């Protein structure tokens, strides 16, 4: 997917002494704290192979620089929360879980909150990155964010969101609408409802 999201500084501040080097599909290099890099299970599995050292640069050919920067931002937060969780009693763990929910909600709102086509593309790109990097918790909450984004939306909105071509004729679509009228009741008004580009979305 095209790297059309804002690209933060590709050299985040490093606080740990041991770091792991990553390179992206854009050719940018990131030097990341080991604890954070190990949240990326794809990187962790490579790191544990024989002959790998801290000097090894791990190529992430399916991840853009902007997506990786957001992944690192998220994982830094969850590493801190995991440390707090491990040091907490039962009551404290409940508070940390609430803090994590607030952290994830803030992350989604700040990165993708306006629901614009651009923010939707960035959300989908980050879902693909989390899947490729095998970060299960991040993938889970991003998929929920996408589900929330399309909940109670029109067919046209969902097509635009996923880039799905409408291959029904007007007659076929009307027939489906008439037979399943209940499914089209109480649908939220579309953002950018004047954009009917979904009718011509390229399936590729």
VEXDREN-2710 file (C-alpha; in Angstrom, 1 decimal):
% VEXDREN-2710
k/r/px/py/pz
1/UNK/0.0/0.0/0.0
2/UNK/1.3/3.5/-0.8
3/UNK/2.9/5.4/2.0
4/UNK/0.4/8.3/1.9
5/UNK/0.3/9.0/5.6
6/UNK/2.4/11.6/7.4
7/UNK/5.9/10.2/8.0
8/UNK/7.2/11.0/11.5
9/UNK/10.9/11.2/12.2
10/UNK/12.4/7.9/11.1
11/UNK/14.9/8.0/14.0
12/UNK/13.0/7.8/17.2
13/UNK/14.8/8.6/20.5
14/UNK/16.4/5.6/21.9
15/UNK/16.4/5.1/25.7
16/UNK/17.7/1.5/26.1
17/UNK/21.3/0.6/25.8
18/UNK/20.5/-2.4/23.6
19/UNK/18.8/-1.6/20.4
20/UNK/17.5/-3.4/17.3
21/UNK/17.9/-2.0/13.8
22/UNK/15.0/-2.1/11.4
23/UNK/14.7/-0.9/7.8
24/UNK/11.4/-0.2/6.0
25/UNK/10.0/-0.5/2.4
26/UNK/11.0/3.2/2.0
27/UNK/14.6/2.5/2.7
28/UNK/14.5/4.3/6.1
29/UNK/16.3/2.9/9.1
30/UNK/14.9/2.8/12.7
31/UNK/16.9/2.0/15.8
32/UNK/14.5/0.7/18.4
33/UNK/14.8/-0.3/22.0
34/UNK/15.1/-4.1/22.3
35/UNK/12.0/-4.4/24.5
36/UNK/9.9/-2.5/22.0
37/UNK/11.3/-4.5/19.0
38/UNK/10.5/-7.8/20.7
39/UNK/6.8/-6.8/20.7
40/UNK/7.0/-7.3/16.9
41/UNK/6.8/-11.1/16.9
42/UNK/8.1/-11.2/13.3
43/UNK/11.2/-9.4/14.3
44/UNK/11.5/-11.4/17.5
45/UNK/11.5/-14.7/15.6
46/UNK/14.2/-13.4/13.3
47/UNK/16.2/-12.1/16.2
48/UNK/16.3/-15.5/17.8
49/UNK/17.9/-17.2/14.8
50/UNK/21.5/-18.3/14.8
51/UNK/24.1/-15.8/13.6
52/UNK/21.9/-12.7/14.4
53/UNK/23.4/-9.9/16.4
54/UNK/22.6/-6.4/17.5
55/UNK/24.4/-5.2/14.4
56/UNK/22.0/-7.0/12.1
57/UNK/19.5/-4.8/10.2
58/UNK/16.1/-6.5/9.9
59/UNK/14.4/-5.6/6.6
60/UNK/10.6/-5.0/6.9
61/UNK/9.8/-4.9/3.2
62/UNK/6.1/-4.9/3.7
63/UNK/6.0/-2.0/6.1
64/UNK/6.3/1.7/5.3
65/UNK/8.2/4.2/7.4
66/UNK/5.0/6.0/8.5
67/UNK/3.4/2.7/9.5
68/UNK/6.4/1.5/11.4
69/UNK/6.7/4.8/13.3
70/UNK/3.1/4.4/14.5
71/UNK/3.8/0.8/15.4
72/UNK/6.8/1.8/17.5
73/UNK/4.7/4.6/19.2
74/UNK/2.0/2.0/20.1
75/UNK/4.5/-0.6/21.3
76/UNK/6.4/1.8/23.5
77/UNK/3.1/2.6/25.2
78/UNK/2.2/-1.0/25.7
79/UNK/5.6/-2.0/27.0
80/UNK/5.2/0.6/29.7
81/UNK/1.7/-0.5/30.5
82/UNK/2.8/-4.2/30.6
83/UNK/5.5/-3.2/33.2
84/UNK/3.0/-1.5/35.3
85/UNK/0.6/-4.4/35.0
86/UNK/3.3/-6.9/36.2
87/UNK/4.1/-4.7/39.2
88/UNK/0.4/-4.3/40.2
89/UNK/-1.9/-6.1/42.6
90/UNK/-5.4/-7.2/41.5
91/UNK/-6.9/-3.8/42.1
92/UNK/-4.0/-2.1/40.4
93/UNK/-4.3/-4.4/37.3
94/UNK/-7.9/-3.3/36.8
95/UNK/-6.7/0.3/36.7
96/UNK/-3.9/-0.5/34.3
97/UNK/-6.5/-2.3/32.0
98/UNK/-8.6/0.9/32.1
99/UNK/-5.5/2.9/31.3
100/UNK/-4.7/0.6/28.4
101/UNK/-8.2/1.1/27.0
102/UNK/-7.8/4.8/27.3
103/UNK/-4.4/4.7/25.6
104/UNK/-5.8/2.7/22.6
105/UNK/-8.8/4.9/22.3
106/UNK/-6.6/8.0/22.3
107/UNK/-4.2/6.4/19.8
108/UNK/-7.0/5.7/17.3
109/UNK/-8.6/9.1/17.8
110/UNK/-5.4/11.0/17.3
111/UNK/-4.2/9.0/14.3
112/UNK/-7.5/8.2/12.5
113/UNK/-10.2/10.2/14.3
114/UNK/-11.6/12.3/11.5
115/UNK/-12.8/9.4/9.4
116/UNK/-11.6/11.0/6.2
117/UNK/-10.6/8.8/3.2
118/UNK/-7.0/9.5/4.0
119/UNK/-7.3/8.5/7.7
120/UNK/-9.1/5.3/6.6
121/UNK/-6.3/4.4/4.2
122/UNK/-3.8/5.0/7.0
123/UNK/-5.9/2.7/9.4
124/UNK/-5.9/0.0/6.8
125/UNK/-2.2/0.3/6.2
126/UNK/-1.5/0.0/9.9
127/UNK/-3.7/-3.1/10.1
128/UNK/-1.6/-4.7/7.4
129/UNK/1.6/-3.7/9.2
130/UNK/0.4/-5.1/12.5
131/UNK/-0.6/-8.3/10.8
132/UNK/2.7/-8.7/9.0
133/UNK/4.6/-7.9/12.2
134/UNK/2.4/-10.3/14.1
135/UNK/1.4/-7.9/16.9
136/UNK/-1.8/-9.6/18.0
137/UNK/-3.1/-7.0/20.6
138/UNK/-2.5/-4.2/18.2
139/UNK/-4.1/-6.0/15.3
140/UNK/-7.1/-6.9/17.4
141/UNK/-7.8/-3.3/18.5
142/UNK/-7.2/-1.9/15.1
143/UNK/-9.6/-4.4/13.5
144/UNK/-12.2/-3.3/16.1
145/UNK/-11.5/0.3/15.2
146/UNK/-12.2/-0.6/11.5
147/UNK/-15.4/-2.5/12.5
148/UNK/-16.5/0.6/14.5
149/UNK/-15.7/2.8/11.5
150/UNK/-18.1/0.8/9.2
151/UNK/-20.8/0.0/11.8
152/UNK/-24.2/1.0/10.7
153/UNK/-22.9/2.5/7.5
154/UNK/-24.3/2.3/4.0
155/UNK/-23.2/-0.2/1.4
156/UNK/-21.6/2.6/-0.6
157/UNK/-19.6/3.7/2.4
158/UNK/-18.3/0.1/3.1
159/UNK/-17.4/-0.3/-0.6
160/UNK/-15.4/3.0/-0.5
161/UNK/-13.7/1.9/2.8
162/UNK/-12.5/-1.4/1.4
163/UNK/-12.0/-0.3/-2.2
164/UNK/-14.6/-2.8/-3.5
165/UNK/-15.9/-2.4/-7.0
166/UNK/-19.7/-2.4/-7.4
167/UNK/-20.4/-5.1/-10.0
168/UNK/-24.1/-5.1/-9.6
169/UNK/-26.4/-3.5/-12.2
170/UNK/-28.8/-0.9/-10.9
171/UNK/-31.6/-3.4/-11.4
172/UNK/-29.8/-6.1/-9.4
173/UNK/-29.0/-3.7/-6.6
174/UNK/-32.6/-2.5/-6.4
175/UNK/-33.8/-6.1/-6.2
176/UNK/-31.4/-6.9/-3.4
177/UNK/-32.5/-3.7/-1.6
178/UNK/-36.2/-4.6/-1.9
179/UNK/-35.7/-8.2/-0.7
180/UNK/-33.5/-7.1/2.3
181/UNK/-35.1/-3.8/3.1
182/UNK/-34.6/-4.4/6.8
183/UNK/-30.8/-4.3/6.4
184/UNK/-31.0/-0.7/5.0
185/UNK/-33.0/0.8/7.8
186/UNK/-31.6/3.4/10.3
187/UNK/-28.3/3.7/8.4
188/UNK/-26.1/6.5/9.4
189/UNK/-25.6/9.4/6.9
190/UNK/-22.3/8.9/5.0
191/UNK/-19.4/11.2/5.5
192/UNK/-18.5/12.8/2.2
193/UNK/-21.8/11.5/0.9
194/UNK/-21.4/13.4/-2.4
195/UNK/-18.5/11.2/-3.3
196/UNK/-19.9/8.3/-5.3
197/UNK/-16.6/7.1/-6.4
198/UNK/-17.4/3.6/-5.1
199/UNK/-19.3/2.9/-8.3
200/UNK/-16.0/3.1/-10.2
201/UNK/-13.6/1.7/-7.6
202/UNK/-10.8/-0.3/-9.2
203/UNK/-11.0/-3.8/-7.8
204/UNK/-7.2/-4.0/-8.1
END
